[in-house]
Amino acid sequence: ALGTPASGVLTNCTFPAGHIINVTNDIYTAEPAASNTSLAVIDASNFAVTVSPASSSSTFFIIVFLSGVDCGDWVQFDLYRAIGASTTANLSGQTQGLCNGIATFMNDSDFTYTYLDSPSTETDITYAPSAKTTNASYDWNINDSGYSSRITVMEIAG
């Protein structure tokens, strides 16, 4: 028996590998601006998703959509991840981040990037977008002109 579906929780049910078992997202509407030239979290207290893995074999598919991006030069984006006291602002390990492009002033560019993470843990994990500019003379900002950005994390059964 699968339990009482009206309760919102299925008991005695095991999903096979590859199924999405949890989806969490965050919508961000603030308009931060910074001129950092090293990857740093955009706004960890307000633009992040924390998940509690169902299993250490879970994989996480992260989708980040940043809207209304302005910068007078190149802006680079990546992912920040925290597992307990262990953190990294450059999850991809790529020098130029997961996504980069030139976003000129008043351009309101949109950027979408994805990442597949296999952290092998049952400890809570926090994911947040990170960003930097290649030229400290220019600020980058997101959500210009009232746009909103999103981060979505899908847990996939391992």
N, C-alpha and C positions, 0 to 999 in steps of 0.2 A: 504494500500500500504506500502511496506517496504522501500521505498525511492529508491535511485539510487545505486545499488550494486557497480558500477564502482568507486564510491567515496570512498569506503572502510568503510563507516559508514552506518549501517542500522538504519533508524529512525522508530518510531512507532512499535518497536519490543520489546517484553518482554520475556526473557528466563525463563523457569520454574526453580524451585529450583533444585539444583544438577548439573546444567550445568556449565562447565568451561567457564567463561566470560572474563578472562584476564590471560595471561601467560607472565612473565617477568623473565629474567635470566641474570646472569653475569658469565663471564669466567675469571679466575684469573691465571696468569702465574708467578708472582713473587715468590721468595723463602724465605719467612720470617722464622726467627728462634727466639725462646724465651724459657725461663726457668721458666715462671710464674707458681705458684702452686695454683692460684685462676683463675677461668674462666675469660678470657678476650677476647675481639674481636680480630680476627686475623689481619684484616686490613680494618677498617670500611670505609676509604676514597676510597679504590680501590676494595674491595671484599664485596659488599653489594647490596641488591635490595630494592628500595623504591617503594611502591605501593600506589595508591590513590584509596581506596575502593569505589566501585560503590554504596554500601549500608552498613549500620551498621549491616545488617543480613548476610553479606558475611562471608564465612569461607575460610581460606587460607591453602593450602597444600604445604609444603616446602620440597624440596628434596635437600640435600647437598651431593656432591661427592667430596671427598678430595683424591688427588692422590699423589703418591710419598712421603708418610709420613714416616719420620725417627725419632726415639727417642731411647735412650738407656734403656728406662723403659716404664711404662704405660703412655699413652697419652689419654686424655678424651676430648670429643667434645660435644658441645651443641649449642644452638641458642641464639643470642642476638636479642632483639626487642626494638625498640624505637617508642613510640607514643607521639608526642609532646615532653615535657620535661621528660616524664616517660620512664625509661629505665630498662632493666634487661639483664644480661649476661648469665643467667641460666634459660631460658624460661621453660624447662621441670620441674625444681624444683628438679630434681634427684641429689643426692650427687655425683654420678659418671658420670653425664651427660647423654645424649641420646645415645652416642656411645663411647665405650672405648675398648682398646686393647693394647697389647704390640707391639711396632714397634721398632725392633732392628736396629742398625746402618746398613746402606747399604741394608736394607730390602725393601725399597720402597713399603710399604703396601698401600692398598687402603681402604678407609672407605666410606660407604654410609649410611646416616641416613635420616629419614623423621619425620615430625611433622605436626599435624593438629591443627591450631590455630583459635579460634573464638574470636577476640578482641572486637567486638561490638562497632565499631567506624567508622566514615567517615573521620577521620583525617589521613593524610599520615602516613604510617607505614614503618619502615626500618627494614629489617632482615639481619643478618650477622652471619656467623659461629663464634663460640667462642671455645677456646681450653685452656688446661692446662696440665702440667705434674704432676705426683705424686711425683716426685723427682727433686728438684731444681738443683741437680748436673748434670742433663741432659737437653739439649735443645731439643725441638721438632721442626720440620720444615715440610713444605709441598712443593709439586712440585719439589722435588729433581730430579735431572737428566733430567730437562727440561719438566716435566709433567705439566699438567694444571688441575685446580679444577673448580668446578661449583656450583652455587646455582640457583635453579629454584623455583619460587613462582607462584602457580596457584590460582587464585581467583575463588571460587565456589559460584554460586548464592544461597542465603539463602531462 
